[in-house]
Amino acid sequence: MKIGEIDLGNRPLFLAPMEDVTDASFRFVCKEFGADMMYTEFVSSDGLIRDAGKALAKMVTHDYEAPIGIQIYGNIPEAMVDAAKMAENAVQLVGGHGADLIDINFGCPVNKIARRGAGSGMMREPDKMVMITKMVVDAVKLPVTVKTRLGWDEDSKIIVDLAERLQDVGIKALTIHGRTRCQMYKGEADWTLIGKVKENPRMHIPVIGNGDIDSPQKAGEYFERYGVDGIMIGRATYGHPWIFREIRHYLDTGELLPPMSVNERVALAKRHLAKSIEVKGEKAGVLEMRRHLSAYFKGLPDFRETRLKLVTLNDPQELYRTLDYVGGRWGETQTETDHDR
């Protein structure tokens, strides 16, 4: 599969951009486990053009993450064009690796974004969505991709027609989450329309499916059933970034890897913590690791007191000692298996 000139190989696996989760340190560990393509957390076009420090910081990427896309969102055409140009010039603005492509987020369902017409809120204005996409494509030299949903609600699932229109204005790949905006993340993702987009003889760009992929078996089944070119994984990576390695092994061999041991998870948590501190400094690096440290050990028995330490300690050395304690105390304990997730 190729996005423009970016060759991602056969049946690539994508890390979905998730606000406050897929920062540089989390992307580091996901790449370590075999994510083929990753994206920054989504960046507000309004924030970029106002020179907001937080928005600019999200555009910092690193060579080891390549290929990586910078994802932008917004609903003001001129701001989206300016943001796309800034993303294209990220190396000059913020240093680092920069962007290999620009992804437009037309899929985020959260109220503060969708209700003001950005993210999946654009599903109610498909003409404007296509217009903004064309303006961005025309404004930059990097490949432009789009991530979106099936439609706004059950009565407006417009994705089959919309996919053609987005392709026709020049995007190089399309990611589709198998829910409407009104579903948020509830219920089961419906991949049937994703399959119909892929089956459309007029579609020639790669189609990436997203939604509810939480096991190697499901990834393999959905590649076969719906014919997608790639699969994007979001929430199932949280506390479980090694899912990329598990899926790749299953796709290549048809076999399941054994569950990751507690001691292996401890070693991973230490690497992740060290990278978070390296990227964000001690205070922010520790604070923003708390959610991950807890999630890595989901399913351990009698873990409440230790989990409380992991989510309240501020001293990195105390955290490392607590992680060592986890390995010593539960090192031989079986956590939940991937089939239980």
Beta strands, then each sheet from edge to edge (+ up, - down):
strand 1: 2-3
strand 2: 6-7
strand 3: 13-15
strand 4: 38-39
strand 5: 43-44
strand 6: 68-73
strand 7: 101-106
strand 8: 144-149
strand 9: 173-177
strand 10: 207-210
strand 11: 230-233
sheet 1: 1+ 2-
sheet 2: 3+ 11+ 10+ 9+ 8+ 7+ 6+ 4+
sheet 3: 3+ 11+ 10+ 9+ 8+ 7+ 6+ 5+
end
